[in-house]
């Protein structure tokens, strides 16, 4: 994993000093060396900040083709690269390095944009093709690795993080419409919070020449149409093939020239990863676990039991409210996005501890909930919209049970209180996914806190849900089961825009840690998308196929445990702690007053009412406060113009 930068100018030469500044701003992503290259006409520049993991001695970038007319900078990992290297050499290519990154360069020479179908892994890259005077940039299928771009003064800028674009000279300004959509609803797979700064969507590539820019999709989920079951195989057969693909996905992610650790919680996903990884690692794996003081949020005992079961070295990292207060600002500046819980700050501290322990690579469990229906709102969808053969009274009883068993998810993963207007979503989709209802209930809480001008301009009564304009509804949703539709929409928004950012790449790379995500191996995803829906949610058992596939590799405690989202204790539950004080001071003080998007009087009124609320209401409102505080941090940290 590394940091990458690229400039492509149409009229005026690019600035070498700007290229150097942008690359230097990504030092945390690549502390092992920085290099950059400029074309002879100075119209193209590539920069690379390197984190050495594969080929520690000869893997410096940018990497040039044999004739020097094609060059590439890569962030990420390609798996199975050794076999591709042999194929490339058999076709006459002369490799300059033994790194995995170089294969993308030569595959492009052989296949053009179709090279992406030969790549397996987590990646983002930018390539300059001098023959065609073309920039070719691409991002992995799920958005595990970030890649931003912006036009400024007839120059196209690319970077792994928005801060590098700002360092290059792209103006740092808020996009007011994106701010409204983000605080009122959620993220967007193309737009960012910043004016003129976009991201290449997951599964897309961008081609730019002197005359045009084109963004094209090269992969999508392609869930099968719903209908009578055509797959007559037994559940055991589905379980066996899932186990085979998952174990292979974990195994190949153990390949590195540096030590590899595992992020371990008490959840099924990370425990499954550890259990399988331990079978393919010659020595005990070190498992790193966050622990909290509040029992409802602490998974330490369950994780420790799992580490013992796998023969791993258990390494707990305790986090208290003071830690969250002390490091909230640094974590949010690294994330460049808004948070709904301080779990990202905890992940930031986890990555720091891993780096201090001498590790550069960890395997994580992110992505499992998105492909297997792990969150409670997916089970709610199954109850509400897949009613065939179900007793209505039993459905009501199960919905009540689901709500009672997921109190920590109130307002975050399940609806809480009044739900805002969702008629437009219903007209487009034919139903309203539960996670959209949840976000709409949050928008209802947020709306009174917004400045009147912002609401009048961007907040029509019915709600915009602008992300739906970028969704291929007929091609990817129509005719699919409601559960698969919900999984698809969540993956296109919350997964790439929040989870893989706030709980993944940004918090890991803040301390030069490469996170590898076996559940988001595209071969595994293409397998599970074709399996029957009941292999994901079986009755009220979520992630059924995974649970059965790894039963021999996990503890009985984990096997029988319901999904528990990774959350840090909300500040609103500990009013005497320093983190709560930090939130109060920020929102009552000049930081919020400097923001043009909020009505501070209404925010203070909410803060004054918190002590009279029950615990559930305080939990639900905590995410509103986190959105506001993270906005303040970004505004102050990047001096953003409105």
C-alpha positions as CSV (number, residue, x, y, z in Angstrom):
1,X,0.0,0.0,0.0
2,X,1.2,3.4,-0.9
3,X,0.2,7.0,-1.8
4,X,0.0,8.0,-5.4
5,X,-0.2,11.4,-7.2
6,X,-0.6,12.2,-10.9
7,X,-0.9,15.5,-12.9
8,X,-2.0,15.8,-16.6
9,X,-1.9,19.3,-18.1
10,X,-3.6,20.3,-21.3
11,X,-2.0,23.7,-21.9
12,X,0.6,24.7,-19.3
13,X,3.4,22.6,-17.9
14,X,2.9,21.2,-14.5
15,X,4.8,22.3,-11.4
16,X,7.5,20.0,-10.2
17,X,7.4,21.6,-6.8
18,X,3.6,21.1,-6.6
19,X,4.1,17.4,-7.5
20,X,6.7,17.1,-4.7
21,X,4.4,18.8,-2.2
22,X,1.5,16.6,-3.1
23,X,3.6,13.5,-2.8
24,X,5.1,14.6,0.5
25,X,1.6,15.2,1.9
26,X,1.1,11.4,1.6
27,X,4.2,10.5,3.6
28,X,2.0,8.6,6.1
29,X,0.9,6.3,3.3
30,X,4.5,5.7,2.2
31,X,7.3,6.4,4.6
32,X,9.8,4.1,3.0
33,X,10.6,6.4,0.1
34,X,9.3,9.1,-2.2
35,X,9.9,9.4,-5.9
36,X,8.4,11.3,-8.8
37,X,8.8,11.6,-12.6
38,X,7.9,14.3,-15.1
39,X,7.5,13.9,-18.8
40,X,10.1,15.6,-21.1
41,X,7.5,18.2,-22.1
42,X,6.5,18.7,-18.4
43,X,2.8,18.1,-19.2
44,X,2.6,14.9,-17.1
45,X,3.9,14.1,-13.6
46,X,3.6,11.0,-11.5
47,X,4.4,10.8,-7.7
48,X,4.7,7.8,-5.4
49,X,5.1,7.5,-1.6
50,X,6.1,3.9,-0.9
51,X,5.3,1.5,1.8
52,X,7.6,-1.5,1.2
53,X,5.8,-4.9,1.5
54,X,6.6,-6.9,-1.7
55,X,10.0,-6.7,-3.3
56,X,11.7,-4.6,-0.6
57,X,14.8,-3.8,-2.7
58,X,13.7,-3.2,-6.4
59,X,10.1,-2.2,-6.1
60,X,10.4,1.6,-6.3
61,X,7.9,3.6,-8.4
62,X,7.0,5.1,-10.9
63,X,7.8,1.9,-12.9
64,X,8.5,2.3,-16.6
65,X,7.9,-0.1,-19.5
66,X,10.8,-1.5,-21.5
67,X,10.8,1.4,-24.0
68,X,10.1,4.0,-21.2
69,X,7.0,5.3,-22.9
70,X,4.5,3.9,-20.4
71,X,4.8,4.5,-16.7
72,X,2.6,3.6,-13.7
73,X,2.1,4.4,-10.0
74,X,0.2,1.9,-7.9
75,X,-1.4,1.8,-4.5
76,X,-2.4,-1.6,-3.3
77,X,-1.8,-5.3,-3.8
78,X,-2.3,-7.7,-6.7
79,X,-2.6,-11.4,-5.7
80,X,-1.5,-14.3,-7.8
81,X,1.1,-12.0,-9.4
82,X,3.9,-14.6,-9.6
83,X,2.0,-16.6,-12.2
84,X,1.2,-13.4,-14.2
85,X,4.9,-12.5,-14.1
86,X,5.7,-15.8,-15.7
87,X,3.1,-15.3,-18.4
88,X,4.4,-11.8,-19.1
89,X,8.0,-13.0,-19.5
90,X,6.8,-15.8,-21.8
91,X,5.3,-13.2,-24.0
92,X,8.6,-11.3,-24.2
93,X,8.3,-8.7,-21.4
94,X,11.4,-7.8,-19.5
95,X,10.4,-7.0,-15.9
96,X,12.4,-4.3,-14.1
97,X,11.2,-5.4,-10.6
98,X,9.8,-8.4,-8.9
99,X,7.0,-6.4,-7.3
100,X,3.4,-7.2,-7.8
101,X,2.7,-3.7,-9.0
102,X,4.6,-4.0,-12.3
103,X,2.2,-6.6,-13.7
104,X,-0.5,-3.9,-14.2
105,X,1.8,-1.9,-16.4
106,X,2.5,-4.8,-18.8
107,X,-1.0,-6.2,-18.7
108,X,-2.1,-2.7,-19.9
109,X,0.4,-2.9,-22.8
110,X,-1.0,-6.3,-23.8
111,X,-4.7,-5.8,-23.2
112,X,-5.4,-2.0,-22.8
113,X,-8.3,-1.3,-20.4
114,X,-9.2,-5.0,-20.4
115,X,-6.2,-5.5,-18.2
116,X,-8.4,-4.9,-15.2
117,X,-10.1,-8.2,-15.7
118,X,-6.8,-9.9,-15.1
119,X,-6.2,-8.2,-11.7
120,X,-7.2,-9.6,-8.4
121,X,-6.8,-7.5,-5.2
122,X,-7.2,-4.1,-3.6
123,X,-5.8,-1.4,-5.8
124,X,-5.8,2.0,-7.3
125,X,-3.4,3.1,-10.0
126,X,-2.6,5.8,-12.6
127,X,-0.8,5.1,-15.8
128,X,0.6,7.4,-18.5
129,X,0.6,6.0,-22.0
130,X,2.9,8.3,-24.1
131,X,2.1,6.4,-27.4
132,X,-1.6,7.4,-27.1
133,X,-1.0,10.5,-24.9
134,X,-3.5,9.0,-22.5
135,X,-3.9,8.9,-18.8
136,X,-5.5,5.6,-17.6
137,X,-6.6,5.4,-14.0
138,X,-8.5,2.7,-12.2
139,X,-9.9,1.6,-8.8
140,X,-10.6,-1.8,-7.5
141,X,-14.1,-3.4,-7.7
142,X,-15.2,-2.4,-4.2
143,X,-13.4,0.8,-3.5
144,X,-11.1,-0.6,-0.9
145,X,-8.3,1.7,-2.1
146,X,-9.2,5.4,-2.7
147,X,-8.6,7.5,-5.8
148,X,-9.6,11.1,-6.1
149,X,-9.4,13.5,-9.0
150,X,-10.1,17.2,-9.8
151,X,-9.8,19.6,-12.7
152,X,-8.1,22.9,-11.9
153,X,-6.8,25.5,-14.4
154,X,-6.9,23.0,-17.2
155,X,-4.9,20.4,-15.3
156,X,-6.3,17.0,-14.2
157,X,-5.0,16.0,-10.7
158,X,-5.2,12.5,-9.2
159,X,-4.3,11.5,-5.6
160,X,-4.9,8.9,-3.0
161,X,-6.3,11.5,-0.6
162,X,-7.9,14.9,-1.0
163,X,-5.2,16.6,1.1
164,X,-2.7,15.8,-1.7
165,X,-4.9,17.6,-4.2
166,X,-5.0,20.6,-1.9
167,X,-1.2,20.5,-1.5
168,X,-1.0,20.5,-5.3
169,X,-3.0,23.7,-5.5
170,X,-6.6,22.6,-6.0
171,X,-8.7,25.0,-3.9
172,X,-10.0,23.6,-0.6
173,X,-13.7,24.5,-0.6
174,X,-16.9,22.9,0.8
175,X,-19.4,21.6,-1.7
176,X,-22.6,22.8,0.0
177,X,-24.9,20.3,-1.7
178,X,-22.6,17.4,-0.7
179,X,-22.5,18.7,2.8
180,X,-26.3,18.7,3.0
181,X,-26.6,15.2,1.5
182,X,-23.9,13.8,3.8
183,X,-25.2,15.2,7.1
184,X,-28.9,14.6,6.2
185,X,-28.5,11.2,4.6
186,X,-25.1,9.7,3.8
187,X,-22.2,9.5,1.4
188,X,-22.0,9.4,-2.4
189,X,-19.9,7.1,-4.5
190,X,-18.8,9.9,-6.9
191,X,-19.0,13.2,-5.1
192,X,-17.1,14.2,-2.0
193,X,-17.5,16.9,0.6
194,X,-15.2,19.2,-1.3
195,X,-16.1,21.3,-4.3
196,X,-14.7,20.0,-7.6
197,X,-13.1,16.9,-5.9
198,X,-14.5,13.6,-7.2
199,X,-13.6,10.0,-6.7
200,X,-13.4,7.3,-9.3
201,X,-16.3,5.0,-8.4
202,X,-15.5,1.4,-7.3
203,X,-15.2,-0.9,-10.3
204,X,-14.6,1.9,-12.8
205,X,-11.7,3.3,-14.8
206,X,-11.0,6.8,-16.2
207,X,-9.4,7.6,-19.5
208,X,-8.3,11.2,-20.2
209,X,-6.7,12.6,-23.3
210,X,-6.1,16.2,-24.5
211,X,-9.7,16.2,-25.8
212,X,-11.9,14.2,-23.5
213,X,-12.4,12.4,-20.2
214,X,-14.4,9.3,-19.8
215,X,-15.3,7.2,-16.8
216,X,-16.4,3.6,-17.5
217,X,-17.6,0.7,-15.4
218,X,-15.7,-2.5,-15.8
219,X,-17.3,-4.6,-13.0
220,X,-20.5,-4.8,-11.0
221,X,-22.3,-7.2,-8.7
222,X,-24.8,-8.5,-11.3
223,X,-27.0,-10.3,-8.7
224,X,-29.2,-13.0,-10.4
225,X,-32.9,-12.3,-11.0
226,X,-35.3,-13.5,-8.3
227,X,-37.6,-16.3,-9.1
228,X,-38.3,-20.0,-8.5
229,X,-35.2,-21.7,-7.0
230,X,-33.2,-23.3,-9.8
231,X,-30.2,-24.4,-7.7
232,X,-31.1,-27.8,-6.4
233,X,-27.9,-28.4,-4.6
234,X,-27.8,-29.1,-0.9
235,X,-26.8,-26.4,1.6
236,X,-23.8,-28.4,2.4
237,X,-22.5,-28.1,-1.2
238,X,-22.8,-24.3,-1.0
239,X,-21.1,-24.2,2.3
240,X,-18.2,-26.4,1.0
241,X,-17.6,-24.2,-2.1
242,X,-17.8,-21.0,0.0
243,X,-15.2,-22.4,2.5
244,X,-12.9,-23.3,-0.4
245,X,-13.0,-19.8,-1.9
246,X,-12.7,-18.0,1.5
247,X,-9.8,-20.1,2.6
248,X,-8.0,-19.4,-0.7
249,X,-8.7,-15.7,-0.3
250,X,-7.2,-15.6,3.2
251,X,-4.2,-17.8,2.2
252,X,-3.1,-15.5,-0.7
253,X,-3.4,-12.5,1.5
254,X,-0.7,-13.9,3.8
255,X,1.9,-13.4,1.1
256,X,4.2,-10.6,2.1
257,X,7.9,-9.9,2.6
258,X,7.1,-8.5,6.1
259,X,5.2,-9.9,9.1
260,X,1.4,-10.2,8.8
261,X,-1.1,-9.7,11.7
262,X,-4.8,-9.9,12.1
263,X,-7.4,-7.4,13.4
264,X,-9.5,-9.4,15.8
265,X,-12.8,-8.5,17.4
266,X,-15.4,-10.8,18.9
267,X,-17.3,-11.0,15.7
268,X,-17.7,-13.9,13.3
269,X,-15.9,-12.2,10.4
270,X,-12.5,-11.5,12.0
271,X,-12.6,-14.7,14.0
272,X,-13.2,-16.6,10.7
273,X,-10.2,-14.9,9.1
274,X,-8.0,-15.6,12.1
275,X,-9.1,-19.3,12.3
276,X,-8.4,-19.9,8.6
277,X,-5.2,-17.8,8.5
278,X,-3.7,-19.7,11.5
279,X,-3.9,-22.9,9.3
280,X,-1.7,-21.4,6.6
281,X,0.8,-19.5,8.7
282,X,4.0,-21.3,9.9
283,X,4.1,-19.4,13.2
284,X,1.5,-18.1,15.7
285,X,-0.2,-15.0,14.2
286,X,-0.4,-11.9,16.4
287,X,-4.0,-10.9,16.8
288,X,-4.7,-7.2,17.7
289,X,-7.9,-6.4,19.6
290,X,-9.5,-3.1,20.7
291,X,-11.0,-3.3,24.2
292,X,-13.3,-0.8,25.9
293,X,-14.3,-0.1,29.5
294,X,-18.1,-0.4,28.9
295,X,-19.1,-4.1,28.8
296,X,-21.7,-3.6,26.1
297,X,-19.0,-2.5,23.6
298,X,-16.1,-4.6,24.8
299,X,-15.4,-7.8,22.8
300,X,-12.0,-8.5,24.5
301,X,-13.0,-11.7,26.3
302,X,-14.6,-13.3,23.3
303,X,-11.6,-12.3,21.1
304,X,-9.1,-13.7,23.7
305,X,-11.0,-17.0,23.7
306,X,-10.8,-17.1,19.9
307,X,-7.1,-16.2,19.9
308,X,-6.4,-19.1,22.2
309,X,-8.5,-21.4,20.0
310,X,-6.4,-20.4,17.0
311,X,-3.0,-20.6,18.8
312,X,-2.5,-16.8,18.1
313,X,-0.7,-14.2,20.2
314,X,-3.4,-12.1,21.7
315,X,-2.5,-8.4,21.8
316,X,-5.2,-6.2,23.4
317,X,-5.2,-2.4,22.9
318,X,-7.4,-0.7,25.6
319,X,-9.2,2.5,24.6
320,X,-10.8,4.9,27.0
321,X,-12.9,8.1,26.5
322,X,-9.8,10.2,27.1
323,X,-8.1,8.5,24.1
324,X,-11.0,9.3,21.9
325,X,-11.0,12.9,23.0
326,X,-7.2,13.2,22.5
327,X,-7.1,11.7,19.0
328,X,-10.5,12.6,17.4
329,X,-9.1,15.6,15.5
330,X,-6.1,13.7,14.0
331,X,-8.3,10.7,13.0
332,X,-10.9,12.8,11.2
333,X,-8.3,14.9,9.4
334,X,-6.9,11.7,8.1
335,X,-10.3,10.3,7.1
336,X,-11.4,13.5,5.3
337,X,-15.0,12.5,5.8
338,X,-17.7,12.6,8.5
339,X,-18.2,10.0,11.2
340,X,-21.3,8.8,13.0
341,X,-19.4,7.1,15.9
342,X,-15.9,7.4,17.3
343,X,-15.1,3.8,16.2
344,X,-12.9,5.3,13.4
345,X,-10.8,7.0,16.1
346,X,-10.5,3.7,17.9
347,X,-9.3,2.1,14.6
348,X,-6.8,4.9,14.2
349,X,-5.3,4.1,17.6
350,X,-5.4,0.3,16.8
351,X,-3.4,0.9,13.7
352,X,-0.9,3.0,15.6
353,X,-0.4,0.2,18.1
354,X,0.1,-2.3,15.3
355,X,2.7,-0.1,13.7
356,X,4.5,0.3,17.0
357,X,4.5,-3.5,17.3
358,X,6.6,-3.6,14.1
359,X,3.9,-4.7,11.7
360,X,3.0,-3.2,8.3
361,X,0.3,-5.7,7.1
362,X,-3.0,-6.8,8.7
363,X,-5.8,-9.0,7.5
364,X,-9.3,-7.7,8.4
365,X,-12.9,-8.8,8.4
366,X,-14.5,-5.8,6.6
367,X,-16.9,-6.5,3.8
368,X,-18.5,-9.7,5.2
369,X,-21.7,-8.0,6.3
370,X,-22.1,-6.4,2.9
371,X,-22.0,-9.6,0.9
372,X,-23.7,-11.9,3.5
373,X,-26.4,-9.7,5.0
374,X,-24.8,-9.3,8.4
375,X,-26.4,-6.1,9.7
376,X,-29.8,-6.2,11.4
377,X,-31.4,-4.0,8.8
378,X,-30.9,-6.7,6.2
379,X,-32.8,-9.2,8.4
380,X,-35.5,-6.6,8.7
381,X,-35.8,-6.4,5.0
382,X,-36.1,-10.1,4.7
383,X,-39.0,-10.0,7.2
384,X,-40.8,-7.1,5.6
385,X,-40.3,-7.8,1.9
386,X,-39.9,-11.5,1.5
387,X,-43.2,-12.6,3.1
388,X,-44.1,-15.6,1.0
389,X,-45.2,-18.4,3.2
390,X,-44.7,-16.4,6.4
391,X,-47.2,-16.0,9.2
392,X,-47.9,-12.2,9.6
393,X,-48.1,-12.6,13.4
394,X,-44.8,-14.3,13.4
395,X,-43.3,-11.5,11.4
396,X,-44.4,-8.9,13.9
397,X,-43.0,-11.0,16.7
398,X,-39.6,-11.4,14.9
399,X,-39.4,-7.7,14.2
400,X,-39.9,-6.9,17.9
401,X,-37.3,-9.5,18.8
402,X,-34.8,-8.0,16.2
403,X,-35.3,-4.6,17.7
404,X,-34.9,-5.8,21.3
405,X,-31.7,-7.7,20.4
406,X,-30.0,-4.7,18.7
407,X,-30.2,-1.8,21.1
408,X,-26.7,-0.6,20.4
409,X,-27.7,-0.3,16.7
410,X,-30.6,2.1,17.5
411,X,-30.6,4.9,15.0
412,X,-27.4,3.7,13.4
413,X,-28.4,0.4,11.8
414,X,-32.2,0.3,12.6
415,X,-34.7,3.1,12.4
416,X,-35.3,5.3,15.5
417,X,-38.2,7.7,15.8
418,X,-39.8,9.6,13.0
419,X,-38.8,8.5,9.5
420,X,-38.4,11.4,6.9
421,X,-40.0,11.4,3.5
422,X,-39.0,8.3,1.4
423,X,-41.7,8.3,-1.3
424,X,-39.2,9.0,-4.1
425,X,-37.2,5.9,-3.1
426,X,-40.4,3.8,-3.0
427,X,-41.4,5.0,-6.5
428,X,-37.9,4.1,-7.9
429,X,-37.3,0.8,-6.1
430,X,-40.9,-0.3,-5.3
431,X,-40.0,-0.6,-1.6
432,X,-37.8,1.2,0.9
433,X,-34.7,-0.6,2.2
434,X,-34.5,-0.6,6.0
435,X,-31.1,1.1,6.0
436,X,-32.6,4.0,4.0
437,X,-35.4,4.3,6.6
438,X,-32.7,4.4,9.2
439,X,-30.8,7.2,7.5
440,X,-34.0,9.0,6.9
441,X,-34.8,8.9,10.6
442,X,-31.4,10.4,11.3
443,X,-32.1,13.1,8.7
444,X,-35.2,14.0,10.7
445,X,-33.1,14.6,13.8
446,X,-30.5,16.5,11.8
447,X,-32.9,18.8,9.8
448,X,-33.8,21.2,12.7
449,X,-30.0,21.8,13.3
450,X,-29.3,22.9,9.7
451,X,-29.1,26.5,8.6
452,X,-32.4,27.7,7.1
453,X,-30.6,28.7,3.8
454,X,-29.1,25.2,3.4
455,X,-32.5,23.5,3.9
456,X,-34.3,25.8,1.5
457,X,-31.7,25.3,-1.2
458,X,-31.1,21.6,-1.0
459,X,-33.8,20.1,1.2
460,X,-37.1,19.7,-0.7
461,X,-39.8,18.1,1.4
462,X,-39.6,14.7,-0.3
463,X,-35.8,14.3,0.0
464,X,-33.4,14.0,-2.9
465,X,-31.4,10.7,-2.4
466,X,-29.1,11.9,-5.1
467,X,-27.0,8.7,-5.0
468,X,-29.9,6.9,-6.8
469,X,-29.1,9.0,-9.9
470,X,-25.8,7.1,-10.2
471,X,-27.3,3.7,-9.8
472,X,-28.2,1.4,-12.7
473,X,-31.6,0.6,-11.3
474,X,-32.9,-1.4,-14.3
475,X,-29.6,-3.2,-14.9
476,X,-28.7,-4.1,-11.3
477,X,-31.8,-3.9,-9.2
478,X,-35.0,-4.6,-11.2
479,X,-36.1,-8.2,-10.8
480,X,-33.7,-9.0,-8.0
481,X,-34.7,-10.1,-4.5
482,X,-35.2,-7.2,-2.0
483,X,-32.4,-8.4,0.1
484,X,-29.9,-8.4,-2.8
485,X,-31.1,-5.0,-3.8
486,X,-30.4,-3.7,-0.3
487,X,-27.0,-5.3,-0.2
488,X,-26.2,-3.7,-3.6
489,X,-27.2,-0.2,-2.6
490,X,-25.4,-0.4,0.8
491,X,-22.2,-1.6,-1.0
492,X,-22.4,1.4,-3.4
493,X,-22.8,3.9,-0.6
494,X,-21.9,3.0,3.0
495,X,-19.3,0.3,2.2
496,X,-17.1,2.3,-0.1
497,X,-18.0,5.8,1.2
498,X,-17.8,5.1,4.9
499,X,-16.8,1.6,6.2
500,X,-13.7,1.1,3.9
501,X,-12.7,4.7,4.7
502,X,-13.5,5.4,8.3
503,X,-12.9,1.8,9.4
504,X,-10.4,0.8,6.7
505,X,-7.9,2.4,4.5
506,X,-7.6,5.9,6.1
507,X,-7.3,4.7,9.7
508,X,-4.8,2.0,8.7
509,X,-2.7,4.1,6.3
510,X,-2.6,7.0,8.8
511,X,0.1,4.8,10.5
512,X,1.4,3.1,7.3
513,X,-0.6,-0.1,7.8
514,X,-1.8,-2.1,4.9
515,X,-5.2,-3.7,5.4
516,X,-6.1,-6.7,3.4
517,X,-9.8,-7.7,3.0
518,X,-10.4,-11.3,2.0
519,X,-14.2,-11.1,2.1
520,X,-13.9,-8.6,-0.8
521,X,-12.0,-10.8,-3.1
522,X,-14.1,-10.6,-6.3
523,X,-14.0,-14.4,-6.9
524,X,-15.6,-14.9,-3.5
525,X,-18.2,-12.2,-4.1
526,X,-19.1,-13.6,-7.5
527,X,-19.6,-17.0,-5.8
528,X,-21.9,-15.8,-3.0
529,X,-23.9,-13.6,-5.3
530,X,-25.0,-16.7,-7.2
531,X,-26.0,-18.7,-4.1
532,X,-29.6,-18.7,-2.8
533,X,-30.7,-15.9,-0.5
534,X,-31.2,-18.3,2.4
535,X,-27.5,-19.0,2.4
536,X,-27.0,-15.4,3.6
537,X,-29.9,-15.2,6.1
538,X,-31.3,-18.5,7.2
539,X,-34.4,-17.8,9.3
540,X,-33.0,-15.1,11.6
541,X,-29.4,-16.4,11.4
542,X,-27.3,-13.9,9.5
543,X,-24.2,-14.9,7.5
544,X,-25.4,-18.5,7.6
545,X,-23.1,-19.9,4.9
546,X,-20.0,-18.3,6.6
547,X,-21.1,-19.5,10.0
548,X,-21.3,-23.1,8.8
549,X,-18.2,-22.9,6.6
550,X,-15.9,-22.0,9.4
551,X,-17.6,-23.8,12.3
552,X,-14.5,-26.0,12.8
553,X,-12.2,-23.0,12.9
554,X,-14.0,-20.7,15.4
555,X,-15.2,-21.0,19.0
556,X,-18.7,-22.1,19.9
557,X,-19.2,-18.7,21.5
558,X,-18.5,-17.0,18.1
559,X,-20.5,-19.5,16.2
560,X,-23.7,-18.9,18.2
561,X,-23.3,-15.1,18.6
562,X,-25.5,-12.6,16.8
563,X,-23.9,-9.8,14.8
564,X,-22.7,-7.0,17.0
565,X,-21.5,-3.9,15.1
566,X,-18.1,-2.5,15.9
567,X,-18.8,0.7,17.8
568,X,-17.0,2.7,20.5
569,X,-19.1,3.8,23.5
570,X,-21.1,6.9,22.6
571,X,-20.0,10.1,24.2
572,X,-23.6,10.8,25.3
573,X,-23.5,7.8,27.7
574,X,-20.6,9.1,29.7
575,X,-21.3,12.8,30.4
576,X,-18.6,13.0,33.0
577,X,-15.9,11.9,30.7
578,X,-13.4,14.0,28.7
579,X,-14.8,12.9,25.3
580,X,-18.2,14.2,26.1
581,X,-16.6,17.5,27.3
582,X,-14.7,17.7,24.0
583,X,-18.0,17.4,22.0
584,X,-19.8,19.9,24.2
585,X,-17.0,22.5,23.9
586,X,-16.7,22.1,20.2
587,X,-20.4,22.5,19.5
588,X,-21.0,25.3,22.0
589,X,-17.9,27.2,20.9
590,X,-16.4,29.2,18.0
591,X,-15.7,26.0,15.9
592,X,-19.3,25.4,15.2
593,X,-20.1,29.1,15.0
594,X,-17.6,29.4,12.1
595,X,-19.6,26.9,10.1
596,X,-22.2,28.4,7.7
597,X,-24.3,25.2,7.5
598,X,-25.8,24.9,11.0
599,X,-28.0,26.8,13.5
600,X,-25.9,26.8,16.6
601,X,-28.8,27.8,18.8
602,X,-30.7,24.6,17.8
603,X,-27.6,22.6,18.4
604,X,-27.1,24.0,21.9
605,X,-30.8,23.3,22.6
606,X,-30.2,19.6,21.7
607,X,-27.1,19.5,24.0
608,X,-29.2,21.0,26.8
609,X,-31.9,18.3,26.3
610,X,-29.6,15.3,26.4
611,X,-29.6,14.8,30.2
612,X,-33.4,14.3,30.1
613,X,-33.3,11.7,27.4
614,X,-33.3,7.9,28.0
615,X,-30.2,5.9,27.1
616,X,-31.6,4.8,23.8
617,X,-32.4,8.3,22.6
618,X,-28.9,9.5,23.7
619,X,-27.3,6.7,21.7
620,X,-29.4,7.6,18.6
621,X,-28.5,11.3,18.9
622,X,-24.8,10.7,19.5
623,X,-24.3,10.0,15.8
624,X,-25.8,13.4,15.0
625,X,-23.3,15.1,17.3
626,X,-20.4,13.1,15.7
627,X,-21.4,14.4,12.3
628,X,-21.4,18.0,13.6
629,X,-18.1,17.6,15.5
630,X,-16.3,16.0,12.5
631,X,-17.5,18.8,10.3
632,X,-15.9,21.3,12.6
633,X,-12.7,19.4,12.7
634,X,-12.5,19.3,8.9
635,X,-13.4,22.9,8.5
636,X,-10.7,24.0,10.9
637,X,-8.0,21.5,9.8
638,X,-8.3,22.3,6.1
639,X,-9.4,25.9,6.3
640,X,-12.2,25.2,3.9
641,X,-14.0,28.0,2.1
642,X,-17.8,27.9,2.0
